[in-house]
């Protein structure tokens, strides 16, 4: 069966490519079609190691003018987009519940009781936090076209469809591919934070709105079949939060006004979606029989269900239209809006119980139940907005304030003095901020943000995250700022521990907080802590960061048990291993035992949102995967690391850190090599997300964000941050005679096994030959030895991994994933040689010279390679 499906996937890719070819021919003529086909064949041959084909590509690209290079770049970027679409549709056509089936099989094997499962199910709390970074390289107009194209492919692959209908679909596919070809790939301007938030709303509307109730429905069916029990009506195993419009850390474009606008636009979108649902329910719930409660609520109407739902529909309409007026500066009456979750949930629930009580359960458990599930998942705010800000910005508020009040400079105080001041003010009933105080614009912005939080409903917000948190005062400062703004509900405040040192100190910081009587009383036994993955990996390398994250979580879990605090760990993962990313199932099962008791909260970044949740069936599969992994981890927790495992990984992590830092931090050749061997400098010109590439505009490589840091290395196929120093540390352990111990860890410890399995995928994407080609053309002779050193370590790392995993080639255990990369690699090959040629031409220009065609072609190749790699950073 899988062979047939694989052939079907390859045929789909081939047919889409041929259609694109016809589009190019229609615009540019037969000669261009032949040229593109020549490049495609040569690219495949070059990837397979044929030197003549490689030389042909290099020679051809040197001869083509700038406009011609742009055409080739656009063609192969589109080829890769179409290959991804074909694969996405192929994946969406596979069974959605395979992970749940595997879970229940394991539960059978271990005789897990219905009671144990019910307890785990009650704790199942998946909070997926949509973020705008790493940036989504595809424009929203392309995402729409590709969604339509995927829908056409799904219909076309329906075996029961008539030939006439197939012709209509093929015509529509050609239409969409032509639309894409004649549309600019690159944005003319960067998206704003509001644009990013609107994109997140669209993912909910176009995919998750349908996927969530389907996921819960099928989960319920599995539970009934296995344990003969239903999920409760108010079950909400999954919900969604967002950083888009709330993450102001290093992003000057996220202001208090932007945050308020995003909150209102989300609420407006939710109102429209619930209006659509309720309108459908009014059409269908025409029955007159009802129970006593509904009869009273409807005032004895002959069509009670419609009578109860109609006012809710109009309140949502008033909400939707009122938000439009409010944003246009017109006066509005907010009392006519739907202002609480209960206003939505109560009438739906009363209708549901009435139908069940009157023998109409079939009707109750259809569309009405889906709307109730959506109400509990999305609510009237659609998603919950997190606020994130750097700890330094909060400290600056108090520094300005204490200087104004004549108390000295807060920033110069000891930690003990800061805590004493903050706790004294938190316990005081008088306001702290003087009416006549005129703070700086930067401080005013922090205060305005806190007021936006205070002026809106608690259900519209998630948590407040403090970047670069390192002391208890960082948390207390935010608590005080929120109180001074007038907040009347205890917004959770989460310190973010992101560097290696901060991770190692996390448990001590939290212990110091928990030992403060006022703080323990304030949090009422509930605490969030965010674990940073991107910056810790950039700071110390993948292995050292991974182990520091594990140890930090372990210590925090033990600490929360000691103080009887319900801890939710918030995982700030990226999509790549260099940013802490792991496949969801492996990542969850590799966490320390007990780390999921308080729920599972994780960031879902820009481009992976589309790959995981961009279509209803893909979203449903992703939700099933999360649910099955979390339930398995709770019911069949991974083992605690044995003492000898712990000692071994501790030693390897330290060696991995030193290996990584010796290259990245301490080798003087690294920075100049990085700047010329990758398109790092050119990346800054690509109008991707709303955030600047650097935290400090004048900073060097140390201030470069984790996103462009990894993006640059992915472009050259070296993917260096994901593996540098790791296998070298493992080799040292082997040289010390720890071979049997490492084999034991690999077989029995999910944490260690997941790290090596992820490297298996990384090495499938890596290609030292491509990295060498960048060096040959772009790197001065005196720096080339450094690239050779890196490629030697890459190859030796691959060889060692294959030996440990007992594989002939990378991703041997995932043939589908391996084939997927092979399909795309042939199309990527020309883009790499094209990018090298473009980089050479751009760097030959004087700094003051501009060549819009070259610049655009460069941006297209960056986008195309990112599409082929399926991650930006």
Secondary structure, DSSP 4 states (H G I P E B T S, - for coil): -HHHHHHHHHHHHHHHHHHHHHHHHHHH-HHHHHHHHHHHHHHHHHHTT-HHHHHHHHHHHHHS-HHHHHHHHHHHHHHHHHHHHHHHHHHHTS-S-HHHHHHHHHHHHTT--HHHHHHHHHH--EEEEE---SPP-S-HHHHHHHHHHHHHHHHHT-TT--HHHHHHHHHHHHHHHHHHHTS-SS-SSPPPHHHHHHHHHHHIIIIIHHHHHHHHHHHHHHHHHHHS-PPPTT--SEEEEE-TTTB-TT-TT--HHHHHHHHHHHHHHHHHHHHHHHHHHHHH-------HHHHHHHTS-TTHHHHHHHHHHHHHHHHHHHHHHHHTT----GGGS--SHHHHHHHHHHHHHHHHHTT-HHHIIIIIHHHHHHHHHHGGGSSEEEEEEEHHHHHHHHHHHHHHTTS--GGGS-HHHHHHHHHHHHH-SS--S-TT----HHHHHHHHHHHHHHTS-GGGEEEEEEET--SHHHHHHHHHHHHHHT--S---EEEEE-SHHHHHHHHHHHHHHHT-HHHHHHHTTEEEEEEE-HHHHHHH-HHHHHHHHHHHHHHHHHHHHHHT-EEEEEEE--SSGGGT---HHHHHHTSPTTTTTT-EEEEE-HHHHHHHHSSHHHHHHHHHHHHHHHHHHHHSPPPPPPHHHHHHHHHHHHHHHHHHHHHHTT-HHHHHHHHHHSSHHHHTTS--SSS-SBSSTT--GGGB-HHHHHHHHHHTT--GGGTTTHHHHHHHHHHTT-HHHHHHHHHH-HHHHHHHHHHHHHHHH--HHHHHHHHHHHS-GGGHHHHHHHHHHHHHHHHHHHHHHT-SSTTTT-HHHHHHHHHHHHHHHHHHHHHHHHHHHHHHS-TT---HHHHHHHHHHHHHHHHHHT---
